[in-house]
Amino acid sequence: MADVLLEQLFPYGAPELVRVYKKYVIRGLLIAAAIHGTALGAYYGLPLLFPEEEEPTVTVRIMKYSELGPPPSLTNQSAAPAVAVSAPAVRPSVGIPVPVPDAEVSPEQSFASQEEMAQAVGPIGEGTGTGGEVVFEQDIKIEEDGPPPDFVPFEKEPVAIKKPSPTYPEIARKAGLEGTVWLKVWVDKEGKVRKAVVQKSDAEIFNQAAIDAATQWVFTPALQQNGPVSVWISIPFRFKLAGK
């Protein structure tokens, strides 16, 4: 009776859908539940099947300075045994004998022989005015490995001790041009300028004059840990006409 009423109310196939929809809904719910159960089981089960390796635990112990013992020996060797040194013998006297009373004569006193006197006196020169060999110390040449990186830490910056001014280009002078050139200068370990590169320039006509002047500058070298280091520094060269 119900099927007849459904067919009358829904004459275009809807009754067939109503009759079978429960079966498909239950089947879909079961499939969805199975998929979700599988996903949850994989999420919680895989870490149990394939556990991750535990990272080693680092234990840090903070000790006070007073708890530290004496430092070990640098050479890890025991101290050298003490060697007994005998007292030096009485050196023979060299000079002119002077008579003294017998009571003042020391029994340990000895007089130098001719050979000992000759050894005690330095060699006599030939009167030519020349002495021994004179050794002249040469300046130590500091080897350069190449241009330094753009940034080199230093404790004391280089200071210019000789800084000639650049020559004003004649063409720029006649044209009334002025400007500034910023140079990046490589100062080596001896304080000499090894290279100059233009960083910024108001007019290219001033570049070569600035480079020529920078290569003649002399600095005290930059110092790092009491030793000279090569560094790059920036120097501005300003070209300005007098009276303007």
C-alpha positions as CSV (number, residue, x, y, z in Angstrom):
1,M,0.0,0.0,0.0
2,A,2.9,2.4,0.8
3,D,4.6,1.6,-2.4
4,V,1.5,2.5,-4.3
5,L,1.2,5.8,-2.5
6,L,4.9,6.6,-3.2
7,E,4.5,5.8,-6.9
8,Q,1.5,8.1,-7.0
9,L,3.3,11.0,-5.2
10,F,6.6,10.5,-7.1
11,P,5.8,9.2,-10.5
12,Y,9.4,9.8,-11.9
13,G,11.4,7.0,-10.2
14,A,11.7,8.6,-6.7
15,P,10.1,5.5,-5.0
16,E,12.9,3.3,-6.2
17,L,15.5,5.5,-4.6
18,V,13.5,5.6,-1.3
19,R,13.4,1.8,-1.2
20,V,17.2,1.4,-1.6
21,Y,18.7,4.5,0.0
22,K,19.0,2.9,3.4
23,K,21.2,0.1,2.1
24,Y,23.6,2.5,0.4
25,V,23.7,4.9,3.3
26,I,24.7,2.1,5.7
27,R,27.3,0.8,3.2
28,G,28.8,4.3,2.8
29,L,28.9,4.8,6.6
30,L,30.7,1.5,7.0
31,I,33.3,2.4,4.3
32,A,33.9,5.8,5.8
33,A,34.3,4.4,9.3
34,A,36.8,1.8,7.9
35,I,38.8,4.5,6.2
36,H,38.9,6.7,9.3
37,G,39.8,3.7,11.5
38,T,42.7,2.8,9.1
39,A,44.0,6.4,9.1
40,L,43.9,6.6,12.9
41,G,45.5,3.2,13.3
42,A,48.3,4.2,10.9
43,Y,48.9,7.5,12.8
44,Y,49.2,5.9,16.2
45,G,50.5,2.5,15.2
46,L,53.5,3.5,12.9
47,P,55.5,5.2,15.7
48,L,55.1,2.0,17.8
49,L,56.3,-0.2,14.9
50,F,59.1,2.1,13.9
51,P,60.3,4.0,17.0
52,E,62.6,7.0,16.4
53,E,66.1,6.8,17.8
54,E,66.4,8.8,21.0
55,E,68.8,11.7,20.9
56,P,71.7,11.4,23.3
57,T,71.2,13.4,26.5
58,V,74.0,15.8,27.3
59,T,74.6,16.5,30.9
60,V,76.2,19.7,31.8
61,R,77.9,20.2,35.1
62,I,78.7,23.7,36.3
63,M,81.8,23.8,38.5
64,K,83.0,26.6,40.6
65,Y,86.5,28.0,40.0
66,S,87.4,27.0,43.6
67,E,86.6,23.3,42.8
68,L,89.0,23.1,40.0
69,G,92.3,21.4,40.7
70,P,95.8,22.5,39.6
71,P,96.2,22.5,35.8
72,P,98.2,19.6,34.3
73,S,101.7,20.0,33.0
74,L,102.0,21.2,29.5
75,T,104.5,18.5,28.6
76,N,103.0,15.8,30.8
77,Q,106.5,15.0,32.0
78,S,107.8,14.7,35.5
79,A,110.3,17.3,36.7
80,A,113.9,16.7,35.9
81,P,115.9,15.2,38.7
82,A,118.1,17.7,40.6
83,V,121.7,17.5,39.6
84,A,124.3,18.3,42.3
85,V,126.6,21.0,41.1
86,S,130.0,21.0,42.6
87,A,131.4,24.3,43.8
88,P,133.6,26.0,41.3
89,A,137.3,25.8,41.9
90,V,139.3,28.8,43.0
91,R,140.2,30.7,39.8
92,P,143.9,31.3,39.5
93,S,144.9,34.9,40.2
94,V,146.3,36.9,37.3
95,G,148.5,39.9,38.1
96,I,151.7,41.0,39.6
97,P,152.8,39.1,42.7
98,V,153.0,41.2,45.8
99,P,154.9,40.0,48.9
100,V,152.7,39.5,52.0
101,P,153.3,38.0,55.4
102,D,153.1,34.2,55.7
103,A,150.1,34.4,58.0
104,E,148.0,36.0,55.2
105,V,148.8,33.4,52.6
106,S,145.8,31.3,51.7
107,P,146.7,27.6,51.1
108,E,143.9,27.4,48.4
109,Q,145.2,30.3,46.4
110,S,146.9,29.3,43.2
111,F,148.7,31.3,40.6
112,A,147.9,31.2,36.9
113,S,150.4,29.7,34.4
114,Q,151.5,31.3,31.2
115,E,148.8,29.4,29.2
116,E,146.0,30.4,31.6
117,M,147.1,34.0,31.4
118,A,147.1,33.9,27.6
119,Q,143.6,32.5,27.6
120,A,142.4,35.2,30.1
121,V,143.6,38.0,28.0
122,G,141.7,38.7,24.8
123,P,143.4,38.4,21.4
124,I,145.6,41.4,20.4
125,G,144.7,43.1,17.1
126,E,147.0,43.8,14.3
127,G,146.5,47.6,14.4
128,T,144.5,47.8,11.2
129,G,141.4,49.2,13.0
130,T,139.2,46.3,12.0
131,G,137.4,44.2,14.5
132,G,135.4,41.1,14.3
133,E,132.7,40.4,11.7
134,V,129.8,42.8,11.9
135,V,126.4,41.4,11.2
136,F,123.8,43.8,9.7
137,E,120.2,43.0,10.3
138,Q,118.1,43.3,7.3
139,D,114.5,44.5,7.2
140,I,112.0,41.6,7.6
141,K,109.8,41.3,4.5
142,I,106.2,40.5,5.3
143,E,104.7,38.1,2.8
144,E,101.3,39.0,1.4
145,D,98.8,36.3,0.5
146,G,96.6,38.5,-1.7
147,P,93.8,41.0,-1.3
148,P,92.0,40.8,2.1
149,P,88.3,40.1,2.3
150,D,85.9,43.1,2.4
151,F,85.7,42.9,6.2
152,V,88.8,42.2,8.4
153,P,88.5,42.8,12.2
154,F,91.3,44.9,13.7
155,E,92.1,46.5,17.0
156,K,93.9,49.5,15.6
157,E,92.9,51.1,12.3
158,P,95.6,52.3,9.9
159,V,96.6,56.0,10.2
160,A,97.8,58.0,7.2
161,I,101.3,59.4,7.7
162,K,101.8,60.5,4.1
163,K,98.9,61.7,2.1
164,P,99.7,63.8,-1.0
165,S,96.8,65.8,-2.5
166,P,95.5,64.8,-6.0
167,T,96.3,66.8,-9.0
168,Y,93.4,68.8,-10.3
169,P,92.6,67.8,-13.9
170,E,93.2,70.8,-16.2
171,I,90.2,70.1,-18.3
172,A,88.0,70.1,-15.2
173,R,89.6,73.2,-13.9
174,K,88.9,75.1,-17.1
175,A,85.3,73.8,-17.2
176,G,84.8,74.8,-13.6
177,L,83.9,71.2,-12.5
178,E,84.0,70.1,-8.9
179,G,83.2,66.7,-7.3
180,T,84.2,64.0,-4.9
181,V,85.6,60.5,-5.6
182,W,85.3,57.7,-3.0
183,L,88.0,55.1,-3.3
184,K,88.2,51.6,-1.7
185,V,91.9,51.3,-0.9
186,W,93.9,48.1,0.0
187,V,96.5,48.9,2.7
188,D,98.9,46.0,3.2
189,K,100.8,44.8,6.3
190,E,103.6,47.3,5.7
191,G,101.1,50.3,5.4
192,K,101.5,50.7,1.7
193,V,98.6,51.1,-0.7
194,R,98.5,48.1,-3.0
195,K,95.3,48.8,-4.9
196,A,92.6,51.5,-5.2
197,V,89.1,51.0,-6.6
198,V,86.5,53.6,-7.4
199,Q,83.4,53.1,-5.2
200,K,81.5,56.3,-6.2
201,S,82.3,59.3,-8.3
202,D,80.6,62.6,-9.1
203,A,82.5,62.8,-12.3
204,E,84.7,60.3,-14.1
205,I,87.2,63.0,-15.0
206,F,88.5,63.0,-11.4
207,N,88.8,59.2,-11.0
208,Q,92.4,58.7,-12.3
209,A,93.7,61.7,-10.4
210,A,92.3,60.3,-7.2
211,I,93.7,56.8,-7.9
212,D,97.2,58.3,-8.6
213,A,97.1,60.2,-5.4
214,A,95.9,57.3,-3.3
215,T,98.7,54.9,-4.5
216,Q,101.2,57.4,-3.0
217,W,99.7,57.4,0.5
218,V,101.5,55.7,3.3
219,F,99.8,54.4,6.5
220,T,100.7,52.8,9.8
221,P,99.4,49.2,9.3
222,A,96.3,48.0,11.0
223,L,96.9,45.8,14.0
224,Q,95.1,42.7,15.2
225,Q,96.5,40.8,18.2
226,N,99.7,42.8,18.1
227,G,100.3,41.8,14.5
228,P,99.8,43.8,11.2
229,V,96.9,42.8,8.9
230,S,95.9,43.9,5.4
231,V,92.6,45.8,5.3
232,W,90.4,47.7,2.9
233,I,89.5,51.3,3.8
234,S,87.5,54.0,2.2
235,I,89.0,57.4,1.4
236,P,87.1,60.4,-0.1
237,F,89.0,62.7,-2.5
238,R,87.3,66.1,-2.9
239,F,88.0,68.3,-5.9
240,K,87.1,71.9,-5.2
241,L,88.2,75.0,-7.0
242,A,89.6,77.8,-5.0
243,G,87.4,80.9,-4.7
244,K,84.2,79.1,-5.3
